[in-house]
Amino acid sequence: MDSINESQPESNRADLRGADAVKQAKELIDKAQTCFFCTAQSIGGSSGARPMSVQEVDDAGQLWFLSADDSHKNREVERDPNVTLYFQSSPHSDFLTVHGRASISRDKEKIRQLWEPLVKTWFTEGVDDPRITVICVTPAEGYYWTTKHGKAIAGAKMLIGAAIGKTLDDSIEGRLVFQSQA
């Protein structure tokens, strides 16, 4: 792993950057599939946070969403492209926070690539619905928390730890830096 803090003494800490940060984020996003998509500014009664399904995470770590052009979210992103995404794939593990910048497009080819039948729930005219936009979030940094050896081993360690009165921590967490920062 491309560690940021190689001298970090904590065995449950692994800060990652570049391709390793993207790989870790993709693993957690694939498990969660949805996030709270939070804009920096709320308007029109919006809280600035809403659940969204990630349609794709590409090899560069960019997250792709389909969104309606008349949504509060789109207007908020147009005002301020800074966003934060919060993921959780289970009650006790696999948490991820991503900070990045969002951009909106009407790229028809990308819409077709991201389209799936369930999306018709929101875009009733189908893949050619004139309201569909693509939001691309380019991540800058984030933070993750997961288990080193998977849920089964983490669960076993919790049960054993509770039985013997000792903390047997199987967690791993760290900072993610997706782009090189000068």
VENHU-V788910 format. One record per residue. RES is the residue in one small letter. PSI is psi as a letter, one per 40 degrees, with the letter a starting at -180 (NA if undefined). Layout:
BEGIN
res:RES psi:PSI
res:RES psi:PSI
END
This chain:
BEGIN
res:m psi:i
res:d psi:g
res:s psi:i
res:i psi:d
res:n psi:g
res:e psi:d
res:s psi:e
res:q psi:h
res:p psi:d
res:e psi:h
res:s psi:e
res:n psi:f
res:r psi:h
res:a psi:g
res:d psi:h
res:l psi:i
res:r psi:i
res:g psi:b
res:a psi:d
res:d psi:d
res:a psi:d
res:v psi:d
res:k psi:d
res:q psi:d
res:a psi:d
res:k psi:d
res:e psi:d
res:l psi:d
res:i psi:d
res:d psi:d
res:k psi:d
res:a psi:d
res:q psi:d
res:t psi:i
res:c psi:i
res:f psi:h
res:f psi:h
res:c psi:h
res:t psi:i
res:a psi:d
res:q psi:h
res:s psi:i
res:i psi:i
res:g psi:f
res:g psi:e
res:s psi:i
res:s psi:e
res:g psi:e
res:a psi:h
res:r psi:i
res:p psi:h
res:m psi:i
res:s psi:h
res:v psi:h
res:q psi:d
res:e psi:i
res:v psi:h
res:d psi:i
res:d psi:e
res:a psi:e
res:g psi:e
res:q psi:i
res:l psi:h
res:w psi:h
res:f psi:i
res:l psi:h
res:s psi:i
res:a psi:h
res:d psi:d
res:d psi:e
res:s psi:i
res:h psi:d
res:k psi:d
res:n psi:d
res:r psi:d
res:e psi:d
res:v psi:d
res:e psi:d
res:r psi:d
res:d psi:h
res:p psi:e
res:n psi:h
res:v psi:i
res:t psi:h
res:l psi:h
res:y psi:h
res:f psi:i
res:q psi:h
res:s psi:e
res:s psi:i
res:p psi:d
res:h psi:e
res:s psi:i
res:d psi:g
res:f psi:i
res:l psi:h
res:t psi:h
res:v psi:h
res:h psi:h
res:g psi:a
res:r psi:h
res:a psi:i
res:s psi:i
res:i psi:h
res:s psi:i
res:r psi:f
res:d psi:h
res:k psi:d
res:e psi:d
res:k psi:d
res:i psi:d
res:r psi:d
res:q psi:d
res:l psi:e
res:w psi:i
res:e psi:i
res:p psi:d
res:l psi:d
res:v psi:d
res:k psi:e
res:t psi:d
res:w psi:d
res:f psi:g
res:t psi:e
res:e psi:e
res:g psi:a
res:v psi:d
res:d psi:e
res:d psi:h
res:p psi:e
res:r psi:e
res:i psi:h
res:t psi:i
res:v psi:h
res:i psi:h
res:c psi:h
res:v psi:h
res:t psi:h
res:p psi:i
res:a psi:d
res:e psi:i
res:g psi:a
res:y psi:i
res:y psi:i
res:w psi:h
res:t psi:a
res:t psi:i
res:k psi:d
res:h psi:e
res:g psi:i
res:k psi:d
res:a psi:d
res:i psi:d
res:a psi:d
res:g psi:d
res:a psi:d
res:k psi:d
res:m psi:d
res:l psi:d
res:i psi:d
res:g psi:d
res:a psi:d
res:a psi:d
res:i psi:e
res:g psi:f
res:k psi:i
res:t psi:h
res:l psi:g
res:d psi:h
res:d psi:e
res:s psi:i
res:i psi:h
res:e psi:i
res:g psi:i
res:r psi:i
res:l psi:h
res:v psi:h
res:f psi:d
res:q psi:i
res:s psi:h
res:q psi:h
res:a psi:NA
END
